[in-house]
């Protein structure tokens, strides 16, 4: 039997208790699952960093922004700061500038 998405998410985050952790996130519906589980976990939040691997070059307020979705649904519930989140600079003028940043 395959693990349920909830069990997988719990095991994924719980396995990072000892080490500095880099969590690479993409968009989709996973944020909804994580937002319902992760805030209840006791983790070393200061040692966890979130990276976005498929962010769109749109303002963070856009529904198309992966970071925007994670921020509004998950990050607001966690004891983390912007230092824990590695994201694109959406204020740059072009995708090319963003890629070089």
C-alpha positions as CSV (number, residue, x, y, z in Angstrom):
1,X,0.0,0.0,0.0
2,X,1.2,3.5,-0.8
3,X,1.3,6.0,2.0
4,X,-1.5,8.5,2.1
5,X,-0.5,12.1,1.2
6,X,-1.0,13.1,4.9
7,X,1.3,10.4,6.2
8,X,3.9,11.2,3.6
9,X,3.8,14.8,4.5
10,X,4.2,14.1,8.2
11,X,7.1,11.7,7.6
12,X,8.7,14.1,5.2
13,X,8.9,16.9,7.7
14,X,9.5,14.7,10.8
15,X,12.6,13.3,9.3
16,X,14.3,16.7,9.5
17,X,14.6,17.0,13.3
18,X,18.4,16.7,13.5
19,X,19.7,18.4,10.4
20,X,19.5,21.7,8.7
21,X,16.9,21.2,6.1
22,X,16.2,22.6,2.6
23,X,12.7,21.9,1.5
24,X,12.2,22.3,-2.2
25,X,8.6,23.1,-3.0
26,X,6.6,23.3,-6.2
27,X,3.0,24.4,-6.7
28,X,-0.2,22.5,-7.0
29,X,-2.5,21.2,-4.3
30,X,0.3,20.0,-1.9
31,X,0.1,23.4,-0.1
32,X,-3.4,22.6,1.1
33,X,-2.3,19.3,2.6
34,X,0.8,20.8,4.2
35,X,-1.2,23.7,5.6
36,X,-3.5,21.3,7.4
37,X,-0.7,19.3,8.9
38,X,2.7,21.1,9.2
39,X,1.7,23.8,11.6
40,X,0.9,21.1,14.2
41,X,4.4,19.6,14.0
42,X,7.1,20.4,16.5
43,X,10.1,21.0,14.3
44,X,13.3,23.1,14.5
45,X,11.8,25.8,12.3
46,X,14.9,28.0,12.4
47,X,16.8,25.3,10.6
48,X,14.3,24.8,7.8
49,X,14.5,26.7,4.6
50,X,11.9,26.6,1.8
51,X,13.0,26.9,-1.9
52,X,10.6,27.3,-4.8
53,X,11.5,25.4,-8.0
54,X,8.8,26.4,-10.4
55,X,7.7,29.9,-9.4
56,X,6.1,32.0,-12.1
57,X,7.4,35.5,-12.7
58,X,4.2,37.2,-11.4
59,X,3.6,39.4,-8.4
60,X,3.3,37.4,-5.1
61,X,-0.3,38.6,-4.8
62,X,-1.2,36.8,-8.0
63,X,-3.2,33.5,-7.8
64,X,-0.5,32.1,-10.1
65,X,2.3,32.7,-7.6
66,X,3.4,29.5,-5.8
67,X,5.1,31.6,-3.1
68,X,1.9,33.6,-2.7
69,X,-0.1,30.5,-2.1
70,X,2.4,29.0,0.4
71,X,2.6,32.4,2.2
72,X,-1.2,32.8,2.6
73,X,-2.0,29.2,3.4
74,X,1.1,27.8,5.2
75,X,3.9,30.2,6.1
76,X,1.6,32.6,8.1
77,X,0.9,29.7,10.4
78,X,4.6,28.8,11.1
79,X,7.1,30.4,13.4
80,X,9.5,31.3,10.6
81,X,10.8,34.5,9.1
82,X,11.6,35.6,5.5
83,X,15.1,34.3,6.1
84,X,13.6,30.7,6.0
85,X,12.2,31.3,2.5
86,X,14.2,31.5,-0.7
87,X,12.1,33.0,-3.4
88,X,12.4,35.0,-6.6
89,X,12.6,38.8,-6.6
90,X,9.3,39.6,-8.3
91,X,10.2,43.3,-8.4
92,X,12.8,42.8,-11.1
93,X,12.0,44.1,-14.6
94,X,12.2,40.8,-16.5
95,X,12.4,37.0,-16.3
96,X,16.0,37.3,-17.6
97,X,17.0,39.6,-14.7
98,X,15.2,37.2,-12.3
99,X,17.1,34.2,-13.6
100,X,20.4,36.0,-13.1
101,X,19.6,37.2,-9.6
